[in-house]
Amino acid sequence: MSIFFRMMVIGPRAWFAGKINKQKDLQSVRWILSWLLIMIPIFYVIACLLLLNTYFAIDMLSYNMNDFGKYYYSAVSFLQGRNIYDINPAMLIPVSVLEYHIFLNLIPPHFTLLILPLALFSPQIALLLWILINLFCLLASLLIIFRKLKVKFNSWRVMLLVIGLLAFAGTGAVVFTGQLSFIMMLLITLFWAESRSDRWVRAGIYLGLSMSIKLFLLIFFPYLLLRKKWRAVIVASGVALSCYCLGVMIFGWDNYRFWLNGLQSAKWSWGAMNASVQGFFARLLATSPNFQPFFIKPALVKLLWLVTGGLIGVVTLGLTIHDKSREEVDRSYALLLVAAQLISPLGWIYYSWLAFGPLIALVVSWYRSWQEKKEADRSLLKVRNSLILIALLGFLIPLNCPLYFQPNVFITFSLGSAYFWATLALWIGLCVDGKLAWRRSTLGLQRVGRL
């Protein structure tokens, strides 16, 4: 009986168990193959992007550490008792096969205080320490942003973030130049985070430090004045003035005079990395080593820059001071930072990092807001999304691509000015988003009135 029972009951059960195990094994194999089919291309893309940025890093080393070299050798000059802004090896940069150009150090003297400790080391050790400082500032900024927005990460989001950061042209620009973008990004991120929490004294401290280094951030002054954020204005003014006074005490007024003269004599707005309005017109209407202009009328460049830049500034301030939406700080700061990059004569692509916090906050709010799809004008919504997509595609163009296919007038207008068009599309998209916010608030008021 027991043998019969085992044959009739246990045997079939074991046979079915074997079938189930085979199905599970088959499913596991399929899952592994699917995972490999997805992950191998992703790792390949990451590897290619790492190689591309490594290429930019090697280029930076071949240019005597490029912009960081300017800061480093300026600090060495001060320690040796010479003028900070004396010509140093990092200032002579090749702009074509046969042509070199002198790119001056345009950082104010008091910023050299941060570089002085690095000047005590060899150039290689100083560069390594500089890289570590900038990586720390980048990671700290990202941590502040995503904690403030309460964004939860999984493996897919992390990989998408890594790919986006590596593919962004601003990353290649920072790697190629050794710029201080991530240090500035941390200061602006802290300013934005404190503003979101209505801690305007702390916000003023970070804004004052930022403005003392980059003058185009003065665009926040009229905004804060018109929004009656008096504490932020007073504190920012005091901090910025203190930085300059400290710099004059340590480095002397002559170094500040040389710095101001350098700002006035900067004639390289035609650079491919320059996303500003002046850079766009300089490439189209003036001679440059890399781009073929439409025609040569350099006198028009400044006029068109003043008119267009003034219009961008007026529209930006008009939208930001009247924004009463829930995302007012995020949208206003994003608009002001993008507008500052367009208006500044030298709005290099690596300054796009400064707007990262408020831009990510807006994207997260768009993702979380389903009410917008129900109530907002869908035509405007499509326009905004299309413009943001255009900006994203423009910012993903590798750093060396705008220099290709020259001489060609059409390429100068299009690919050669890709970062200008991307920045302009982003600014217009943010303006459209402001219009959407105004319509949502108008609909809300109408509903309240009906009740």
Secondary structure, 3 states (H helix, E strand, C coil): CHHHHHHHHHHHHHHHHHHHHHHHHHHHHHHHHHHHHHHHHHHHHHHHHHHHHHHHHHHHHHCCCHHHHHHHHHHHHHHCCCCCCCCCHHHEEECCCCCEEECCCCCCHHHHHHHCCHHHCCHHHHHHHHHHHHHHHHHHHHHHHHHHHCCCCCHHHHHHHHHHHHHCHHHHHHHHHCCCHHHHHHHHHHHHHHHHCCCHHHHHHHHHHHHHHCHHHHHHHHHHHHCCCHHHHHHHHHHHHHHHHHHHHHHCHHHHHHHHHHHHHCCCCCCCCECCHHHHHHHHHCCCCCCCCCCCCHHHHHHHHHHHHHHHHHHHHHHHHCCCCCCHHHHHHHHHHHHHHHHCCCCEHHHHHHHHHHHHHHHHHHHHCCHHHHHCCHHHHHHHHHHHHHHHHHHCCCCCHHHCCCCCHHHHHCHHHHHHHHHHHHHHHHHHHHHHHHHHHHHHHHHHHHC
